[in-house]
Amino acid sequence: MKALSELTPEIGRQALGAILREGSILGALRVMYHRLGRIFRIPMPRFHPFVVGGPDSARKVFVTERHKVNWRLPGDPVTRLLRRGVLVVNGEEHDLLRKLMEPSLHSGDLPQYSQMMVQQTDRVTSTWGDGETRDMLVESRRIALLIVMQGLFGVDFWEDMPRLWKPILKAIRFISPGFWILSRRIPRLGFHRSLRQVDDYLFGIIRTRRANPGQPDLLGHLIEAGLDDDRIRDQMLTMLIAGHDTSTALLAWTFYLLGSHPDIYDRLQSDLDTALQGKLPSSAASGWQPPLLDQVIKETLRLYPPIHVGNRLVAEDMELEGCLVPAGERLMVSIYLTQRDGESWEDPGLFLPQRFERGRKQPPFAYIPFGRGPRACIGAAFGLMEARLVLARLLQTFHFQLMNSKVHAHMGATLEPRPGVYMRVHRKST
């Protein structure tokens, strides 16, 4: 097997320059990927994981050699927060939980949520004043929280959202990259009270539902399966955090990219107006969607995948890109780098929705925003339908003008635009 390419002072300077220019470590990762190859190590004290990208390695980690990696990293905050959630358990435990949860997220049952998604979108926009500037990162989060709480747990979150807003953001910060990476000590200051507030709220929902059973949503299925309150809490918090934060990032990035490409924005809004003819957007099965809508969503997911990296613990020696990755090492599978790989994509840094026109194919495993294989994102179909309906309704109802062009990708729990996506909103005449 070949040795990893060495990080030279010149490459280090280029990586640092990219961080300073872009305000994000992603620039440095792109430099190292380009200069060192598809596999390299991050040279930080106490934190030096293998980073790998490219379709071949993605296929191995997600499918053909998935038995050689574990998803559970016991010392990480995400494991501490989600405990025995479906996202952070391995083997039979994961498979059983997924089997219990999948029926409520099956694509055939999703149309029942479409009216609710549009109504929650209108609920948020009813607070917008004509001509106001709104941060679409914040507004997208408000919409996504209402949808995930109503759709999966049967809870109207409107009145509770103001008091749970900061605790939920604290929970997201708790699992985001931070100083704990270098110190390996998980911070407690400022988090304990907020995390307890979220837990108390979820346990309250469980108690209420146990007293009033019968609703056929995700929470109902978990209760009917006989799970205890702690295990149900773990799945609820997993879906609350992962489900709403990914949708938030996708919607916010889509508005940023549309605002930065007014020609595509104008064409999409025109296509939607023609397709909808003043009617409300409905379920994904109704056939109203103009092709450009899906193309824009898919290209946004390619450039800015909300879950931009998969953290794994290598359980058995692996060969990736011709190099040995020993058991016991941390492996970071970069979806972000894979989807910007110059060997798989022409002009990989450009926003080109036409890449996803019907009949145009991508190399296998070059496009993996939801992962692949048996552990692919359980809520992918739900999230895609949500994105279609929310975007269609917003563009049907408002004109949007991007007010800040300088935005960088922040590596939090998801990949989100910072400092936000500020857009002036004008309600369209009816």
HUVEN-V831215 format. One record per run of one state. SS is the DSSP state (H for helix, E for strand, L for the rest). FROM is the first residue (numbers start at 1). TO is the last residue. If there is no record, write none. Layout:
((SS,FROM,TO) (SS,FROM,TO))
This chain:
((L,1,8) (H,9,22) (L,23,25) (H,26,36) (L,37,38) (E,39,41) (L,42,43) (E,44,44) (L,45,46) (E,47,47) (L,48,49) (E,50,52) (L,53,54) (H,55,64) (L,65,65) (H,66,68) (E,69,70) (L,71,76) (H,77,82) (L,83,85) (H,86,88) (L,89,90) (H,91,105) (L,106,106) (H,107,125) (L,126,132) (E,133,135) (H,136,153) (L,154,157) (H,158,175) (L,176,179) (H,180,183) (L,184,191) (H,192,211) (L,212,217) (H,218,224) (L,225,228) (H,229,260) (L,261,261) (H,262,276) (L,277,283) (H,284,286) (L,287,290) (H,291,303) (L,304,308) (E,309,314) (L,315,317) (E,318,320) (L,321,322) (E,323,325) (L,326,329) (E,330,334) (H,335,338) (L,339,352) (H,353,356) (L,357,372) (H,373,375) (L,376,379) (H,380,397) (E,398,402) (L,403,407) (E,408,411) (L,412,414) (E,415,418) (L,419,421) (E,422,427) (L,428,430))
